[in-house]
Amino acid sequence: MTRTRTVLAALLATLTLPAAAGDLTFTTGLDYSNGKYGTNKNSETWYVPIVAKYETGPVTLKMTVPYLHITNAVVGPDGEPVAGSGCGGTESGMGDITASAGYTLLDGTQNGLLVEAIGKVKMPTAENSCLGNNKTDYAVQFDVAKAFGATTGFATLGWKNMGNSNLDDPFYATLGVSYKLSPTTSLGLAYDWRDRLSSDRDPISEMTVFSSHKLTDVWKLQIYAVKGFSDSSPEWGGGVMVSRKY
C-alpha cells in the first residue's frame, strides 16, 4: 500500500515556504487496510508510524519507525511481498525503518510552484520476516505542487531500487488535488500507481480521499479513506494521522 506517499504528498500540497530557522514535527496515527492481494486468504494490517521530520531552509530530513500488526501477511506496508513463508497467523512488532532527505528546488514563491527532490532508504529492521522484506531498498522521487487560488494540484514521480532481490525495480507516481475550504481545512483526492514488481503481479492502483485540518498553530489532523483497484492493492483501508510541530 502506498498511503505513506499519498499522505506526504497531500501535506506537501499545503506548504507555502520552507522552514527558515528549523522546525521539528512529530506525526503518528493509525492506518488499517484489508485485502486478499491475489491470494485466497484475507490479510489485515494495522500500521502505527512514528515520524520525525526536521526542516531547515530548503532541507527536510525525515525518519519513520513503524509498528505493525498483520494477520495472514501477504504484503508489507509499502505493498511489497513479505520475505517470510508460513505467515498465516498474526504477527506484531517493529517494521522496516525508512529515512529520507529532501531538498526544495522551488519554494512556492515563483508562481506558486513548489518542487522538492527526495532520496529515501528503507532499512531491514523488521522484527521478523512476516513484517518486512529483509532487504535494503533505495528510492528517489520528485514532489511537485502548484497552487491555483484555493485549489492545489500535486504530483509525485519516483523510482525504487528493490535491493538484492528477485523483484523488479519499479517506477511509481501520485497525482492529486486538494481544495482549501477555509484557512484551516482542506479536502482532497489522490491516485497512487506503482509498476508491477514481477510479471506475475499487478501494479498498485488505488484512490485516496482525505481531509486535512489545522487544529492550532502547532497541531494538524488528517483523515483519509482508500479504495484499491488491483490485486496488489488493499480492497479498502483508511486511517487518521496527528502532527505536532515544535
Sine and cosine of phi, psi and omega as CSV:
sin_phi,cos_phi,sin_psi,cos_psi,sin_omega,cos_omega
0.00,0.00,0.51,-0.86,-0.14,-0.99
-0.88,-0.48,0.46,0.89,-0.04,-1.00
-0.91,0.42,-0.44,0.90,0.06,-1.00
-0.85,0.53,-0.70,0.72,0.03,-1.00
-0.90,0.44,-0.72,0.70,-0.06,-1.00
-0.89,0.46,-0.73,0.68,-0.04,-1.00
-0.89,0.45,-0.68,0.73,-0.01,-1.00
-0.93,0.38,-0.60,0.80,0.04,-1.00
-0.92,0.39,-0.61,0.79,0.04,-1.00
-0.90,0.43,-0.63,0.77,0.06,-1.00
-0.92,0.38,-0.62,0.79,0.04,-1.00
-0.86,0.52,-0.59,0.81,-0.06,-1.00
-0.92,0.38,-0.27,0.96,0.01,-1.00
-0.99,-0.11,-0.03,1.00,-0.05,-1.00
-0.98,0.22,0.42,-0.91,0.09,-1.00
-0.86,-0.50,-0.87,0.50,0.00,-1.00
-0.79,-0.61,0.50,-0.87,0.08,-1.00
-0.93,0.37,0.35,-0.94,-0.01,-1.00
-0.91,0.42,0.62,-0.78,-0.06,-1.00
-1.00,-0.02,-0.74,0.67,-0.10,-1.00
-0.98,-0.21,-0.37,0.93,-0.03,-1.00
0.80,-0.60,0.90,-0.43,0.02,-1.00
-0.86,-0.51,0.69,-0.73,0.06,-1.00
-0.92,-0.39,0.79,-0.61,-0.02,-1.00
-0.79,-0.61,0.73,-0.69,0.11,-0.99
-0.93,-0.37,0.69,-0.72,0.00,-1.00
-0.77,-0.64,0.66,-0.75,0.13,-0.99
-0.53,-0.85,0.10,-0.99,-0.02,-1.00
0.19,-0.98,-0.34,-0.94,-0.02,-1.00
-0.64,-0.77,0.78,-0.62,0.00,-1.00
-0.84,-0.54,0.69,-0.73,0.02,-1.00
-0.79,-0.62,0.66,-0.75,0.09,-1.00
-0.61,-0.79,0.44,-0.90,-0.09,-1.00
-0.59,-0.81,0.75,-0.67,0.04,-1.00
-0.03,-1.00,0.19,-0.98,0.03,-1.00
-0.98,-0.19,-0.32,0.95,0.09,-1.00
0.79,0.62,0.67,0.74,0.06,-1.00
0.99,0.17,0.15,0.99,0.02,-1.00
-0.94,-0.34,-0.04,-1.00,0.01,-1.00
-0.98,-0.18,0.20,0.98,0.03,-1.00
-0.79,-0.61,0.53,-0.85,-0.03,-1.00
-1.00,0.08,0.68,-0.73,0.00,-1.00
-0.88,-0.47,0.74,-0.67,0.04,-1.00
-0.88,-0.47,0.68,-0.74,0.00,-1.00
-0.76,-0.65,0.81,-0.58,0.18,-0.98
-0.96,-0.30,0.78,-0.63,-0.15,-0.99
-0.76,-0.65,0.86,-0.51,0.01,-1.00
-0.87,-0.50,0.97,-0.26,0.02,-1.00
-1.00,-0.04,0.53,-0.85,0.23,-0.97
-0.89,-0.46,0.92,-0.38,-0.14,-0.99
-0.90,-0.44,0.80,-0.60,0.11,-0.99
-0.92,-0.38,0.80,-0.61,-0.02,-1.00
-0.78,-0.62,0.77,-0.63,0.04,-1.00
-0.85,-0.52,0.82,-0.58,-0.01,-1.00
-0.89,-0.46,0.76,-0.65,0.11,-0.99
-0.58,-0.82,0.90,-0.44,-0.09,-1.00
0.85,0.52,-0.76,-0.66,-0.02,-1.00
-1.00,0.09,-0.01,1.00,-0.11,-0.99
-0.98,-0.20,0.71,-0.71,0.08,-1.00
-0.80,-0.61,0.84,-0.55,0.06,-1.00
-0.93,-0.38,0.66,-0.75,-0.11,-0.99
-0.56,-0.83,0.58,-0.82,0.10,-0.99
-0.65,-0.76,0.70,-0.72,0.00,-1.00
-0.86,-0.52,0.85,-0.53,0.07,-1.00
-0.93,-0.37,0.94,-0.35,-0.08,-1.00
-0.99,-0.15,0.56,-0.83,0.20,-0.98
-0.93,-0.38,0.74,-0.68,-0.10,-0.99
-0.84,-0.54,0.55,-0.83,0.16,-0.99
-0.71,-0.70,0.96,-0.26,-0.14,-0.99
-0.84,-0.54,0.74,-0.67,0.13,-0.99
-0.95,-0.31,0.78,-0.63,-0.06,-1.00
0.84,0.55,0.86,0.51,-0.08,-1.00
-0.86,0.51,0.83,-0.56,0.08,-1.00
-0.88,-0.48,-0.72,0.69,0.05,-1.00
-0.77,-0.64,0.33,-0.94,0.06,-1.00
-1.00,0.03,-0.12,-0.99,-0.08,-1.00
-0.93,0.37,-0.24,0.97,0.06,-1.00
-0.98,-0.22,0.22,0.97,0.03,-1.00
0.98,0.20,0.31,0.95,0.00,-1.00
-0.98,-0.18,0.58,-0.81,0.03,-1.00
-0.86,0.51,0.67,-0.75,0.07,-1.00
-0.96,0.28,0.43,-0.90,-0.11,-0.99
-0.99,0.15,-0.38,0.93,-0.12,-0.99
-0.99,0.12,0.31,-0.95,0.13,-0.99
-0.91,-0.41,0.34,-0.94,-0.02,-1.00
0.94,0.34,0.55,0.84,0.00,-1.00
-1.00,-0.05,0.74,0.67,-0.07,-1.00
-1.00,0.06,-0.18,0.98,0.00,-1.00
-0.99,-0.14,-0.49,-0.87,0.01,-1.00
-0.92,-0.38,0.78,-0.63,0.01,-1.00
-0.83,-0.55,0.60,-0.80,0.03,-1.00
-0.70,-0.72,0.52,-0.85,0.05,-1.00
0.47,-0.88,-0.08,-1.00,0.00,-1.00
-0.95,0.31,0.64,-0.77,0.06,-1.00
-0.99,-0.13,-0.30,-0.95,-0.01,-1.00
-0.97,0.25,0.77,-0.64,0.02,-1.00
-0.99,0.16,0.68,-0.73,0.04,-1.00
-0.89,-0.45,0.73,-0.68,0.08,-1.00
-0.84,-0.54,0.57,-0.82,-0.01,-1.00
-0.57,-0.82,0.39,-0.92,0.10,-0.99
-0.72,-0.69,0.78,-0.63,-0.01,-1.00
-0.85,-0.53,0.46,-0.89,0.04,-1.00
-0.73,-0.68,0.83,-0.56,-0.01,-1.00
-0.98,0.20,0.91,-0.42,0.01,-1.00
-0.99,0.11,-0.64,0.77,0.10,-0.99
-0.76,-0.65,0.74,-0.67,-0.17,-0.98
-0.98,-0.20,0.18,0.98,0.03,-1.00
1.00,-0.08,-0.13,0.99,0.00,-1.00
-0.98,0.19,-0.30,0.95,0.02,-1.00
-0.98,-0.21,0.98,-0.17,0.03,-1.00
0.86,0.52,0.45,0.89,0.05,-1.00
0.94,0.34,0.29,0.96,-0.06,-1.00
-0.99,-0.12,0.80,-0.60,0.05,-1.00
-0.89,-0.46,0.76,-0.64,0.02,-1.00
-0.73,-0.68,0.76,-0.65,0.00,-1.00
-0.74,-0.68,0.72,-0.69,0.11,-0.99
-0.98,-0.18,0.72,-0.70,-0.12,-0.99
-0.72,-0.69,0.70,-0.71,0.17,-0.99
-0.91,-0.41,0.65,-0.76,-0.06,-1.00
-0.74,-0.67,0.49,-0.87,0.16,-0.99
-0.68,-0.73,0.74,-0.67,0.07,-1.00
-0.93,-0.36,0.85,-0.53,-0.11,-0.99
-0.99,-0.14,0.58,-0.82,-0.05,-1.00
-0.98,0.19,0.96,0.28,-0.06,-1.00
-0.96,-0.26,0.06,1.00,-0.05,-1.00
-0.86,0.51,0.59,-0.81,-0.07,-1.00
-0.92,0.40,-0.45,0.89,0.11,-0.99
-0.46,-0.89,0.17,-0.99,-0.14,-0.99
-0.95,0.33,-0.16,0.99,0.07,-1.00
-1.00,0.05,-0.09,1.00,-0.04,-1.00
-0.91,-0.41,0.07,1.00,0.00,-1.00
-0.20,-0.98,0.00,-1.00,-0.07,-1.00
-0.96,-0.27,0.14,0.99,0.07,-1.00
0.84,0.54,0.47,0.88,0.01,-1.00
-0.76,-0.65,0.46,-0.89,0.15,-0.99
-1.00,-0.04,0.89,-0.46,-0.04,-1.00
-0.95,-0.32,0.50,-0.86,0.04,-1.00
-0.80,-0.61,0.52,-0.85,0.03,-1.00
-0.55,-0.84,0.49,-0.87,0.13,-0.99
-0.75,-0.66,0.68,-0.73,-0.04,-1.00
-0.52,-0.85,0.31,-0.95,0.08,-1.00
-0.83,-0.55,0.78,-0.62,0.08,-1.00
-0.95,-0.30,0.71,-0.71,-0.02,-1.00
-0.76,-0.64,0.68,-0.73,0.11,-0.99
-0.67,-0.75,0.64,-0.77,-0.01,-1.00
-0.69,-0.73,0.82,-0.57,-0.01,-1.00
-1.00,0.01,0.69,-0.72,0.11,-0.99
-0.79,-0.61,0.97,0.23,-0.10,-0.99
0.94,0.35,-0.81,-0.59,0.00,-1.00
-0.98,0.20,-0.18,0.98,-0.03,-1.00
-0.98,-0.22,0.68,-0.73,0.05,-1.00
-0.80,-0.60,0.81,-0.59,0.14,-0.99
-1.00,-0.10,0.57,-0.82,0.02,-1.00
-0.59,-0.81,0.42,-0.91,-0.04,-1.00
-0.45,-0.89,0.43,-0.90,0.10,-1.00
-0.75,-0.67,0.66,-0.75,0.14,-0.99
-0.72,-0.69,0.81,-0.59,-0.06,-1.00
-0.52,-0.85,0.17,-0.99,0.04,-1.00
-0.67,-0.74,0.65,-0.76,-0.08,-1.00
-0.82,-0.57,0.75,-0.66,0.14,-0.99
-1.00,-0.07,0.88,-0.48,-0.12,-0.99
-0.99,0.17,0.06,1.00,0.02,-1.00
0.99,0.13,-0.31,-0.95,-0.03,-1.00
-0.99,0.16,0.99,0.15,-0.05,-1.00
-0.58,-0.82,0.06,-1.00,0.03,-1.00
-1.00,-0.01,0.14,0.99,-0.03,-1.00
-1.00,-0.04,0.49,-0.87,0.07,-1.00
-0.95,0.30,0.39,-0.92,0.05,-1.00
-1.00,-0.03,0.94,-0.34,-0.19,-0.98
-1.00,-0.07,0.47,-0.89,0.31,-0.95
-0.99,0.10,0.44,-0.90,0.07,-1.00
-0.58,-0.82,0.37,-0.93,-0.08,-1.00
-0.44,-0.90,0.46,-0.89,0.12,-0.99
-0.73,-0.68,0.64,-0.77,0.07,-1.00
-0.68,-0.73,0.79,-0.61,-0.05,-1.00
-0.38,-0.93,0.04,-1.00,-0.01,-1.00
-0.54,-0.84,0.60,-0.80,0.10,-0.99
-0.78,-0.63,0.49,-0.87,-0.02,-1.00
-0.79,-0.61,0.79,-0.61,-0.03,-1.00
-1.00,0.09,0.95,-0.30,0.03,-1.00
-0.96,0.30,-0.53,0.85,-0.01,-1.00
-0.42,-0.91,0.08,-1.00,0.05,-1.00
-0.86,0.50,-0.30,0.96,-0.07,-1.00
-0.90,-0.43,-0.19,0.98,-0.12,-0.99
-0.77,-0.64,0.73,-0.68,0.06,-1.00
-0.75,-0.66,0.54,-0.84,0.13,-0.99
-0.87,-0.49,0.50,-0.87,-0.03,-1.00
-0.37,-0.93,0.14,-0.99,-0.02,-1.00
-0.63,-0.78,0.69,-0.73,-0.01,-1.00
-0.61,-0.79,0.61,-0.79,0.07,-1.00
-0.92,-0.38,0.77,-0.64,0.02,-1.00
-0.93,-0.36,0.67,-0.74,0.06,-1.00
-0.66,-0.75,0.63,-0.78,0.16,-0.99
-0.63,-0.78,0.69,-0.73,-0.04,-1.00
-0.88,0.47,0.35,-0.94,-0.01,-1.00
-0.90,0.43,0.52,-0.85,0.00,-1.00
-1.00,0.01,-0.29,0.96,0.07,-1.00
-0.34,-0.94,0.22,-0.98,-0.10,-0.99
-0.91,0.41,-0.37,0.93,-0.03,-1.00
-0.99,-0.13,0.20,0.98,0.00,-1.00
-0.85,-0.53,0.47,-0.88,0.06,-1.00
-0.99,0.14,0.37,-0.93,0.23,-0.97
-0.92,0.38,0.36,-0.93,0.17,-0.98
-0.97,0.23,0.69,-0.72,0.01,-1.00
-0.51,-0.86,0.92,-0.40,-0.04,-1.00
-0.40,-0.92,0.41,-0.91,-0.03,-1.00
-0.88,-0.48,0.65,-0.76,0.00,-1.00
-0.83,-0.56,0.74,-0.67,0.16,-0.99
-0.95,-0.32,0.74,-0.67,-0.08,-1.00
-0.65,-0.76,0.38,-0.93,0.11,-0.99
-0.74,-0.67,0.77,-0.64,0.01,-1.00
-0.88,-0.47,0.77,-0.64,-0.06,-1.00
-0.74,-0.67,0.81,-0.58,0.08,-1.00
-1.00,0.07,0.96,-0.29,-0.08,-1.00
-0.96,0.28,-0.70,0.71,0.05,-1.00
-0.59,-0.81,-0.19,-0.98,0.04,-1.00
-0.92,0.40,-0.35,0.94,-0.07,-1.00
-0.86,-0.51,-0.27,0.96,-0.04,-1.00
-0.95,-0.30,0.68,-0.74,0.06,-1.00
-0.69,-0.72,0.63,-0.77,0.00,-1.00
-0.86,-0.52,0.69,-0.72,0.07,-1.00
-0.72,-0.69,0.74,-0.67,0.03,-1.00
-0.85,-0.53,0.64,-0.77,-0.04,-1.00
-0.50,-0.87,0.39,-0.92,0.07,-1.00
-0.74,-0.68,0.55,-0.84,-0.12,-0.99
-0.77,-0.63,0.64,-0.77,0.13,-0.99
-0.80,-0.61,0.81,-0.58,-0.01,-1.00
-1.00,-0.09,0.47,-0.88,-0.04,-1.00
-0.82,-0.57,0.19,0.98,0.01,-1.00
-0.58,-0.81,0.19,-0.98,0.01,-1.00
-0.94,0.35,-0.26,0.97,0.04,-1.00
-1.00,-0.03,-0.04,1.00,0.01,-1.00
-0.93,-0.36,0.40,-0.92,0.10,-0.99
-0.92,0.40,0.46,-0.89,0.09,-1.00
-0.90,0.43,-0.65,0.76,0.07,-1.00
-0.32,-0.95,0.27,-0.96,0.02,-1.00
-0.12,-0.99,-0.02,-1.00,0.01,-1.00
0.02,-1.00,0.10,-0.99,0.00,-1.00
-0.06,-1.00,0.03,-1.00,0.04,-1.00
-0.66,-0.75,0.68,-0.74,0.01,-1.00
-0.78,-0.62,0.64,-0.77,0.02,-1.00
-0.82,-0.57,0.75,-0.66,-0.01,-1.00
-0.86,-0.51,0.59,-0.81,0.04,-1.00
-0.75,-0.66,0.84,-0.54,-0.01,-1.00
-0.99,-0.16,0.66,-0.75,-0.01,-1.00
-0.89,-0.45,0.00,0.00,0.00,0.00
